[in-house]
């Protein structure tokens, strides 16, 4: 004697033990050999069921689940799009499911539709920091600045373990480049955006022993050999205007 079949949740269990797709239940055709799939079709559906236009009853949970269970697909019609209810620390998959933001672009499909691995950043520019989840590039100067800019907070992790951008002997330019402190307020634009020569900063900058001469403009510190060398290193000629007098 044949073993009875094991039906799935979306199968109809015929009276003779056979299994068939629930979409064929009460569709007007005898799909079960004993005709049990067409019995009681006019009796209506239970409260926890949805009735298809052909009289077929399906679980109410199957309505608007993204799959056609009624033969004409009416269980997937007039469905409202799921409104995102994810928190700020979560990523909304294309199908509306919420996952942890840290799972975005981690190389694994955590959304069932794979949308968490789409449009991931492969590399950032040299003056940018790539978030650990590869979802964004942020300016390097935002790294370890006390403000969470990456959704996975990777820009604020390990900041007490050498997470600073520049070395101890370097200056962080506004464009995120690192330049030697030795070059700050020397009259030359080493950063490229002149942030190492800002007047409001240089006026407070103490001239180091290696550059003891402060120009009249109070913004540039020069080496002794730059004084009276025939070149206006200060920018206001104060390093040259008293030479030979």
PyMOL commands that set and color helices and strands:
alter all, ss='L'
color gray80, all
select helices_A, chain A and resi 22-24+36-38+60-62+74-76+101-103+115-117+140-142+154-156+181-183+195-197+199-202+209-211+224-226
alter helices_A, ss='H'
color red, helices_A
select strands_A, chain A and resi 11-13+19-21+49-51+57-59+90-92+98-100+128-130+137-139+170-172+178-180+213-214+221-222
alter strands_A, ss='S'
color yellow, strands_A
deselect
rebuild
show_as cartoon
